[in-house]
Every structure is written in C-alpha cells, then in structure tokens.
C-alpha cells in the first residue's frame, strides 16, 4: 500500500475538528439602534437618549434617566439577496460537481427576533446614575455560524453572505454604564460591553489512516469574556441646545486554540503530532466616534448625528485584516410632543459601505444603506404607577451593487460563452513575477464569487418597549 503523508491523512479529520471552531458575531444595536425609540429615530440618539439605551448610544445620557425598568421586543425581516453571475462553460475544476453544496444565490434570510431588558437607577445621589442593557436573541446566547470570505467557502455553504449584517443580528448584547453630572450643563459617562471568547483545544487520534472518519476526539473548551470601553459626554450650554459625544472601543468574539492530530503508524514522522492553530473571528466591532447635536424646545426635539467608523481595523472571519475603508455616517431625528403624554418620531440616516469593490480573491458583500425610521410613544398610568409605551419601525434600503471579478490591470473578459479560463490564473501561475499572489490566489476555479455577483434589497425592523418608572 502506498504510504500517505501525515498532512494528507489528516485532511479527512479536519472537517470534524473545524466544526468545533465556529465563531459568533457582534450585535444588533450597531445595525438598528438600541430600543424602539432609537429604531424610530434611525439610530440617531447620541445627544437625546435619556433611558437605558444610553448605555449603548452615550452613557453620559444616563444622567437624564429616572429610575426605571424596561422590557422590549424587536424583530427584523430580511429581504436582501446576493445573486451570483453564471459561471463560464469549461471553467469548473475536476470534481467540482462533487462539492457537498452546490453554488447558489443567497436571499430571503428570514427573520430575527430578540428581547431587550434594561434599567436605570440613581446611586447615592441625583448626580450619579447607573444603567444596564441586555439583548437576548431568540437563537440563544453565543450563537455561532461561521463562514470564510474567499474561495475556501466552496467547500462549505458555497454561497456568499452580507458581511456587516446577517449573523450580527443574532448575537446577544450585554452592556452596563455609569454617569456622573459634574455640573448642570456637563455630564460624563463610562460603560463596558462584553462578548464571549472560546478557547478550544481538540485532541484527535486516528487509529486507521485509511478510515479517517473513525477517529476519537477529546475537546477541552474554556469560556471567557472580552470587554470593551464605551465612554461619552453630554454638554448643555443653553437650555435649548444639547451636545453629545461617544466613543466605542473595538471588540470581537473569537474562537481560538489548536488541534493536535495523532495518526497511528506516523509516530516516527517529524510532524507528529500534527498541530494546527484555530482562530476564527466574525463581525468584529471596530472603534467608532459619534457626535450629536440636538435642539430641545417645549414640544420639538430635532437632532443630527455624525459618526467616524474605523473600518480599516476590521478583522475578517479568518482572523485577517479585511482591508476595508474608514467611513463616515450621518443622520437626523425628530421628536414632536403631540400631547403632554404622546410623542411622534422620525429619522433618516446614510451609511456608506466601507467595503471596496471585491474584484480579487475575497467576497465581502456590503452595500450603501439609506435608513428611514418612524415611531411613537405614549405615557400612561396603571395601578397608580407611571409607564411609557414606545413603538418604532425602520426600513433599511441596500442600494443595488454589481461586482465583477478581474485580475489587477486587466479588463473583465468572462462571458457565459467562454470555454476556458478567462479572467483568472491557475494556482501554478500565482507565484510568477507579474502577478501579486495576495490579489490573485483564490481568484481561482471554484471561487463562489466568480465571475461576479450583485447584491441589494431591504430590511424591515420593528420594536416595542414598555417602561415602568419607580
């Protein structure tokens, strides 16, 4: 029998090992805002939030919050799609029809649902207040569903995903904050947001290299937490003007560790045991700075928000820099007091995509977004207790985007009538001096994003909160 190298024999075991290394995502508040009121304002709440949502938008806003407990329900309907361009004839590599999953479009991702629990309380004096905000997704805590951003994805789902939406809408949020009012016109706040981190060591023993599926595995898993800073300031130089500033530090959920693979009969090999590192990250949150200004009148509150988001620090699901561009978002919100106990709200936002054209190896999918929000609030009494009900609806339109793969410096030349490789190079040519391996390797036969794709659609989000004041 021909002797097989340890790496070849281990290949059949890797699917079992990597199955325990799925990552989790960031959070839903980055996409829509925290709570029904923020949803209706299109997420523009840096200078106007005075409840538990301030823990996320600007912890200094807790200085405006009375003692309260809030319970909320929110959900999203996903009507986005990624349509793959037809592959040229004669393009498939050997065995391509034997992939576990056929290459397919992505669309109609269904709905997500979650419950928000929040609260604010005065501590020791009227100047010091604390807040807590927790989001419970219906899929449970530490939900994990990983993917890869390039041609390796053909061996798994063999489809593409929206990098900055999709799984990030199914993750928990745990955040808490403190605010201190230094003067009537100045408050400062600080908070923490947390994510889980998994350390995974998997030991694999294969007694028969010919049957790698008959392996024994022992997994050692340790759960820890990662924390990041949230800080803010709220300035009110005049009764009618409020200025807010907030900062979010970066944070990511990661599954990291290693796999140690033993194969019987290979004990004398130099590479025994075969050790493979595990590190996967998905939808990391990057540093961001938000500024808000609000006019506060007797009946009308109007605000504008602008944010700088350091997407150039974004880490992709494979643990590498994704080469995104930093971006600026802008938006505005209006809240009108129709009656002493009733408010109407609306908001607009513009979020340009930080993802450059994916003409090379990677297939990060993202679109410019226009955001529109509407909502209302009503205060009422029940059993001699004060309550407030808030409703919010938000629509995010993903502007249509077309992506065509091409080699650097070459025009796209692939059509459905192409009978051989066109706008790619085979693996054997990647290392030639005229080609940049970082750009071309992976723009190969089998890449699910080749020869191109289009993306767009919309997302509809709704939320309802009930707040009890005590």
C-alpha positions as CSV (number, residue, x, y, z in Angstrom):
1,X,0.0,0.0,0.0
2,X,1.3,3.5,-0.9
3,X,2.4,5.5,2.1
4,X,0.3,8.7,2.6
5,X,1.8,11.8,4.3
6,X,0.5,12.9,7.7
7,X,-1.0,16.0,6.2
8,X,-2.9,14.0,3.6
9,X,-4.2,11.6,6.2
10,X,-5.3,14.4,8.4
11,X,-7.3,16.1,5.7
12,X,-10.3,13.8,6.4
13,X,-10.2,14.7,10.1
14,X,-10.2,18.4,9.7
15,X,-13.9,18.8,9.0
16,X,-14.6,17.2,12.3
17,X,-12.1,19.4,14.1
18,X,-13.1,22.7,12.5
19,X,-16.7,22.0,13.2
20,X,-16.0,22.9,16.8
21,X,-14.5,26.2,15.8
22,X,-17.5,28.3,14.7
23,X,-17.4,32.0,15.6
24,X,-20.1,34.3,16.9
25,X,-21.0,37.8,15.8
26,X,-21.2,41.4,17.1
27,X,-24.6,42.9,17.9
28,X,-27.9,44.2,16.6
29,X,-27.7,47.7,18.1
30,X,-24.9,48.7,15.7
31,X,-27.3,48.0,12.8
32,X,-30.6,49.5,14.0
33,X,-30.2,51.3,17.3
34,X,-30.9,50.2,20.9
35,X,-34.6,50.0,21.7
36,X,-37.8,51.1,19.9
37,X,-37.2,54.8,20.3
38,X,-33.8,54.6,18.7
39,X,-35.2,52.5,15.9
40,X,-37.8,55.1,15.1
41,X,-35.0,57.8,15.1
42,X,-32.9,55.7,12.6
43,X,-30.4,55.2,15.3
44,X,-29.6,58.9,15.8
45,X,-29.6,59.2,19.6
46,X,-26.2,60.4,20.7
47,X,-27.4,63.6,22.2
48,X,-31.1,62.7,23.1
49,X,-31.2,59.4,24.8
50,X,-32.2,59.6,28.5
51,X,-33.0,55.9,29.3
52,X,-31.3,52.5,29.5
53,X,-30.5,52.8,25.7
54,X,-28.0,55.5,26.7
55,X,-25.7,52.7,28.0
56,X,-25.1,52.0,24.3
57,X,-25.6,55.3,22.5
58,X,-23.9,57.6,25.0
59,X,-23.5,56.6,28.7
60,X,-23.5,60.2,29.7
61,X,-27.2,60.3,28.8
62,X,-27.9,58.2,31.9
63,X,-27.7,61.5,33.9
64,X,-31.1,62.3,32.3
65,X,-32.7,58.9,33.2
66,X,-35.2,58.5,36.1
67,X,-35.4,55.2,37.9
68,X,-37.0,52.7,35.5
69,X,-37.1,49.2,34.3
70,X,-37.8,48.4,30.6
71,X,-38.8,45.3,28.6
72,X,-38.7,45.3,24.8
73,X,-39.3,43.1,21.9
74,X,-37.8,43.6,18.4
75,X,-37.6,41.7,15.2
76,X,-36.3,42.1,11.6
77,X,-37.5,40.8,8.3
78,X,-34.6,40.3,5.8
79,X,-35.5,40.8,2.2
80,X,-31.9,41.1,0.9
81,X,-30.3,39.0,-1.8
82,X,-27.0,38.1,-3.4
83,X,-27.3,36.9,-6.9
84,X,-24.3,35.0,-8.4
85,X,-23.4,35.6,-12.1
86,X,-23.4,32.4,-14.2
87,X,-20.1,30.6,-14.4
88,X,-18.3,30.3,-17.8
89,X,-18.5,27.0,-19.6
90,X,-15.5,24.8,-19.2
91,X,-14.5,26.6,-16.0
92,X,-15.2,24.0,-13.3
93,X,-12.2,22.3,-11.7
94,X,-12.1,18.5,-11.6
95,X,-14.6,17.2,-9.0
96,X,-16.5,20.5,-8.7
97,X,-19.8,18.7,-9.1
98,X,-19.0,16.6,-6.1
99,X,-18.9,19.6,-3.6
100,X,-21.2,19.0,-0.6
101,X,-23.3,22.0,-1.6
102,X,-24.0,23.4,-5.0
103,X,-23.1,27.1,-5.7
104,X,-26.2,29.1,-5.0
105,X,-27.7,32.6,-4.5
106,X,-28.4,34.0,-1.1
107,X,-31.8,35.5,-0.4
108,X,-34.8,35.7,1.9
109,X,-32.8,35.1,5.1
110,X,-36.0,35.0,7.1
111,X,-36.4,36.9,10.4
112,X,-34.6,37.5,13.6
113,X,-36.2,38.1,17.0
114,X,-35.0,39.3,20.4
115,X,-35.9,40.6,23.8
116,X,-34.3,43.6,25.4
117,X,-34.1,44.1,29.2
118,X,-32.9,47.4,30.5
119,X,-32.9,49.5,33.6
120,X,-31.6,52.7,35.2
121,X,-31.2,53.7,38.8
122,X,-30.0,56.6,41.0
123,X,-26.9,55.7,43.1
124,X,-26.3,57.6,46.4
125,X,-27.2,61.0,44.9
126,X,-29.1,62.6,41.9
127,X,-25.7,63.2,40.2
128,X,-24.7,59.5,39.9
129,X,-26.7,57.1,37.9
130,X,-26.2,53.5,36.5
131,X,-27.8,51.6,33.7
132,X,-27.9,48.1,32.3
133,X,-28.9,46.8,28.8
134,X,-29.2,43.2,27.8
135,X,-30.4,41.8,24.4
136,X,-31.5,38.2,24.3
137,X,-31.7,36.8,20.8
138,X,-34.2,34.1,20.1
139,X,-31.5,31.8,18.8
140,X,-29.8,31.8,22.3
141,X,-26.6,33.1,23.7
142,X,-23.2,32.5,21.9
143,X,-25.0,31.6,18.6
144,X,-22.3,30.5,16.1
145,X,-22.5,30.2,12.3
146,X,-19.2,30.7,10.6
147,X,-18.1,31.3,7.0
148,X,-15.0,32.1,5.0
149,X,-14.6,35.2,2.8
150,X,-12.9,33.7,-0.2
151,X,-12.7,30.6,-2.4
152,X,-12.5,28.3,0.6
153,X,-16.2,28.8,1.1
154,X,-16.9,26.5,-1.8
155,X,-16.2,23.5,0.5
156,X,-18.8,24.6,3.0
157,X,-22.0,26.6,2.1
158,X,-20.8,27.6,-1.4
159,X,-22.6,30.9,-1.2
160,X,-21.9,34.5,-0.1
161,X,-23.2,36.5,2.9
162,X,-23.6,40.1,3.8
163,X,-20.6,40.7,6.0
164,X,-21.9,43.5,8.1
165,X,-25.5,42.2,8.6
166,X,-26.6,38.6,8.5
167,X,-25.2,36.8,11.6
168,X,-24.5,40.0,13.6
169,X,-28.3,40.4,14.0
170,X,-28.4,37.1,16.0
171,X,-25.9,37.9,18.8
172,X,-26.5,38.8,22.4
173,X,-25.6,42.2,23.9
174,X,-24.5,42.8,27.5
175,X,-23.6,46.4,28.4
176,X,-23.6,48.5,31.6
177,X,-22.7,52.1,32.3
178,X,-22.3,54.9,34.9
179,X,-22.9,58.6,34.5
180,X,-22.0,61.5,36.7
181,X,-23.3,65.0,36.4
182,X,-20.4,67.3,37.2
183,X,-22.5,70.5,36.7
184,X,-25.9,71.4,35.4
185,X,-24.5,71.7,31.9
186,X,-22.0,68.8,31.9
187,X,-22.3,65.0,32.4
188,X,-19.7,62.3,31.8
189,X,-20.3,58.6,31.3
190,X,-18.4,55.4,31.0
191,X,-19.5,51.8,30.3
192,X,-18.5,48.3,29.3
193,X,-19.8,46.0,26.6
194,X,-18.9,42.3,26.7
195,X,-18.6,39.3,24.4
196,X,-17.7,35.7,25.0
197,X,-14.4,34.2,23.9
198,X,-13.8,30.5,23.5
199,X,-10.5,28.7,24.0
200,X,-10.7,25.3,22.3
201,X,-8.1,22.5,22.2
202,X,-9.1,19.4,20.3
203,X,-7.1,16.2,20.5
204,X,-7.7,13.8,17.7
205,X,-6.5,10.2,17.4
206,X,-6.9,8.2,14.1
207,X,-6.2,4.5,14.6
208,X,-6.6,3.8,10.9
209,X,-5.3,6.3,8.4
210,X,-7.4,4.6,5.6
211,X,-10.6,5.4,7.6
212,X,-10.0,8.9,9.0
213,X,-13.7,9.2,9.8
214,X,-13.2,6.6,12.5
215,X,-11.4,8.9,14.8
216,X,-11.5,9.7,18.5
217,X,-11.7,13.2,19.7
218,X,-11.3,14.9,23.1
219,X,-12.2,18.6,23.3
220,X,-11.1,21.0,26.0
221,X,-13.2,24.2,25.9
222,X,-12.9,27.2,28.1
223,X,-15.3,30.2,28.0
224,X,-14.1,33.6,29.0
225,X,-15.3,37.2,28.3
226,X,-13.9,40.1,26.4
227,X,-14.8,43.6,27.4
228,X,-14.5,47.0,25.6
229,X,-14.9,50.5,26.7
230,X,-17.8,52.8,26.0
231,X,-17.4,56.5,27.0
232,X,-19.4,59.6,26.5
233,X,-20.0,63.3,27.3
234,X,-23.2,65.4,27.3
235,X,-23.0,69.2,27.3
236,X,-25.9,71.6,27.5
237,X,-24.6,75.1,27.3
238,X,-28.1,76.5,26.9
239,X,-31.5,75.1,27.7
240,X,-32.3,74.7,24.0
241,X,-29.0,73.1,22.9
242,X,-27.6,69.7,23.8
243,X,-24.3,68.3,22.5
244,X,-23.2,64.6,22.8
245,X,-20.0,62.8,22.1
246,X,-19.5,59.0,22.5
247,X,-16.7,56.5,21.8
248,X,-16.8,52.7,21.4
249,X,-13.7,50.7,21.5
250,X,-13.1,47.6,19.4
251,X,-14.2,44.2,20.5
252,X,-14.5,40.8,18.8
253,X,-15.7,37.3,19.6
254,X,-13.0,34.8,18.7
255,X,-12.7,31.0,18.8
256,X,-9.1,30.2,19.2
257,X,-6.9,27.3,20.2
258,X,-5.3,24.4,18.4
259,X,-5.9,20.9,17.2
260,X,-3.4,18.1,17.9
261,X,-3.8,15.2,15.5
262,X,-2.3,11.8,16.1
263,X,-2.4,9.1,13.3
264,X,-1.4,5.6,14.1
265,X,1.7,4.5,12.1
266,X,3.1,8.0,11.8
267,X,4.6,8.3,15.3
268,X,8.1,8.4,13.8
269,X,7.3,11.3,11.4
270,X,8.9,14.7,12.1
271,X,5.4,16.3,12.0
272,X,3.9,14.0,14.6
273,X,1.6,15.0,16.2
274,X,0.2,17.4,13.5
275,X,-0.7,20.6,15.3
276,X,-3.0,23.1,13.7
277,X,-3.9,26.5,15.1
278,X,-7.5,27.5,15.4
279,X,-8.5,31.2,15.1
280,X,-11.8,32.5,13.7
281,X,-13.4,35.8,14.1
282,X,-16.7,37.1,12.8
283,X,-18.2,40.6,12.5
284,X,-15.8,42.3,14.9
285,X,-16.9,45.7,16.2
286,X,-14.4,48.4,15.3
287,X,-13.6,51.7,17.1
288,X,-16.2,54.4,16.4
289,X,-16.7,58.0,17.5
290,X,-20.2,59.6,17.3
291,X,-21.1,63.3,17.7
292,X,-24.7,64.5,18.1
293,X,-26.3,67.9,18.4
294,X,-29.9,68.5,19.4
295,X,-32.3,71.4,19.6
296,X,-34.7,70.8,22.5
297,X,-37.8,73.0,22.6
298,X,-41.0,72.8,24.5
299,X,-42.6,70.5,22.0
300,X,-40.0,69.7,19.4
301,X,-36.6,68.0,19.7
302,X,-34.5,67.9,16.5
303,X,-31.1,66.2,16.3
304,X,-28.3,65.5,13.9
305,X,-25.7,62.7,14.3
306,X,-22.4,62.0,12.6
307,X,-20.0,59.1,13.2
308,X,-16.5,58.2,12.2
309,X,-16.1,54.4,12.0
310,X,-12.5,52.9,11.8
311,X,-13.4,50.0,9.5
312,X,-9.8,49.8,8.4
313,X,-9.3,47.9,11.7
314,X,-11.9,45.3,10.8
315,X,-10.9,41.7,11.3
316,X,-12.5,39.2,8.9
317,X,-13.8,35.8,9.9
318,X,-10.4,34.1,9.1
319,X,-8.6,36.4,11.5
320,X,-7.0,38.6,8.8
321,X,-7.4,42.3,8.1
322,X,-10.2,42.7,5.6
323,X,-8.8,45.9,4.0
324,X,-11.9,47.9,4.5
325,X,-12.0,51.7,4.3
326,X,-12.9,54.0,7.2
327,X,-16.3,55.6,6.8
328,X,-18.5,58.4,8.0
329,X,-22.2,58.1,8.7
330,X,-24.7,60.9,9.0
331,X,-28.3,61.1,10.2
332,X,-31.0,63.1,11.8
333,X,-34.0,62.6,14.1
334,X,-37.2,64.5,15.1
335,X,-39.4,64.0,18.1
336,X,-42.6,66.0,18.4
337,X,-44.8,66.1,21.5
338,X,-48.3,65.9,20.1
339,X,-49.9,65.9,23.6
340,X,-48.5,66.0,27.1
341,X,-48.4,62.2,27.1
342,X,-47.9,61.5,23.3
343,X,-44.8,61.7,21.1
344,X,-44.3,61.2,17.3
345,X,-40.8,60.4,16.0
346,X,-39.0,60.0,12.7
347,X,-35.4,59.7,11.5
348,X,-33.2,59.4,8.4
349,X,-29.7,58.0,8.0
350,X,-27.0,57.4,5.4
351,X,-24.5,54.7,6.0
352,X,-22.0,54.3,3.1
353,X,-20.4,50.9,2.7
354,X,-16.7,50.6,3.9
355,X,-16.2,47.5,1.7
356,X,-14.2,48.3,-1.5
357,X,-15.1,46.5,-4.8
358,X,-14.3,42.8,-4.3
359,X,-12.6,42.2,-7.7
360,X,-9.9,40.0,-6.3
361,X,-9.8,36.9,-4.1
362,X,-12.3,37.9,-1.3
363,X,-16.1,38.1,-1.5
364,X,-17.0,40.5,1.3
365,X,-20.5,41.7,0.4
366,X,-21.9,45.0,1.7
367,X,-24.0,47.9,0.3
368,X,-24.6,51.6,0.9
369,X,-27.7,51.9,3.1
370,X,-30.5,54.5,3.3
371,X,-32.3,54.3,6.7
372,X,-35.8,55.6,7.4
373,X,-37.5,55.3,10.8
374,X,-40.9,56.2,12.2
375,X,-42.4,55.7,15.6
376,X,-44.5,57.0,18.5
377,X,-44.5,57.0,22.3
378,X,-47.3,57.3,24.9
379,X,-47.1,57.8,28.7
380,X,-49.9,56.3,30.9
381,X,-50.7,55.2,34.4
382,X,-51.7,51.8,35.6
383,X,-52.3,50.7,39.2
384,X,-51.0,54.1,40.3
385,X,-47.7,53.5,38.5
386,X,-46.2,55.5,35.6
387,X,-45.5,53.7,32.4
388,X,-44.4,54.6,28.9
389,X,-45.0,52.6,25.7
390,X,-42.7,53.2,22.7
391,X,-43.1,51.8,19.1
392,X,-40.6,52.0,16.3
393,X,-40.4,50.9,12.7
394,X,-37.3,51.1,10.5
395,X,-36.6,50.3,6.9
396,X,-33.0,50.0,5.6
397,X,-32.6,50.0,1.8
398,X,-29.5,48.4,0.5
399,X,-28.7,50.2,-2.8
400,X,-28.0,47.8,-5.6
401,X,-24.4,47.0,-6.2
402,X,-22.7,45.0,-9.0
403,X,-19.3,43.3,-8.6
404,X,-17.2,41.8,-11.4
405,X,-14.0,39.8,-10.7
406,X,-10.9,40.8,-12.6
407,X,-7.2,40.5,-12.4
408,X,-5.3,43.7,-11.5
409,X,-4.8,45.8,-14.6
410,X,-7.0,43.6,-16.8
411,X,-10.5,44.3,-18.0
412,X,-13.1,41.7,-17.3
413,X,-13.4,39.3,-20.2
414,X,-15.5,36.4,-18.9
415,X,-18.9,35.7,-20.5
416,X,-21.2,32.7,-20.4
417,X,-19.8,31.6,-23.8
418,X,-16.2,31.4,-22.5
419,X,-14.9,27.8,-22.9
420,X,-11.7,28.1,-20.9
421,X,-10.1,30.1,-18.1
422,X,-10.5,33.8,-18.8
423,X,-10.0,36.4,-16.1
424,X,-8.1,34.1,-13.8
425,X,-4.8,32.3,-13.5
426,X,-4.3,28.7,-12.3
427,X,-2.7,28.0,-9.0
428,X,0.6,27.1,-10.7
429,X,1.0,30.6,-12.1
430,X,0.3,32.6,-9.0
431,X,3.9,32.9,-8.0
432,X,5.0,34.3,-11.3
433,X,6.7,37.8,-11.0
434,X,4.0,39.6,-12.9
435,X,1.2,38.6,-10.6
436,X,0.5,39.6,-7.0
437,X,-0.2,36.4,-5.1
438,X,-2.2,38.3,-2.4
439,X,-4.6,39.5,-5.1
440,X,-4.8,36.5,-7.4
441,X,-4.5,33.4,-5.3
442,X,-8.0,32.4,-4.6
443,X,-9.4,34.2,-7.6
444,X,-9.3,30.6,-9.0
445,X,-11.5,27.9,-10.2
446,X,-14.2,27.2,-7.7
447,X,-14.5,30.6,-6.0
448,X,-18.2,31.0,-5.4
449,X,-18.0,34.8,-6.1
450,X,-16.5,34.3,-9.6
451,X,-17.1,35.8,-12.2
452,X,-19.2,38.3,-10.2
453,X,-22.3,38.9,-8.2
454,X,-25.0,41.6,-7.5
455,X,-26.4,42.5,-4.1
456,X,-29.2,44.6,-2.7
457,X,-32.7,44.6,-1.1
458,X,-34.1,45.9,2.1
459,X,-34.6,45.1,5.8
460,X,-37.6,45.9,7.9
461,X,-37.2,46.2,11.7
462,X,-39.8,46.9,14.3
463,X,-39.6,47.2,18.1
464,X,-41.9,47.8,21.1
465,X,-40.7,48.8,24.6
466,X,-42.7,49.1,27.9
467,X,-41.0,51.2,30.6
468,X,-42.0,51.3,34.3
469,X,-40.9,54.3,36.3
470,X,-40.4,53.9,40.1
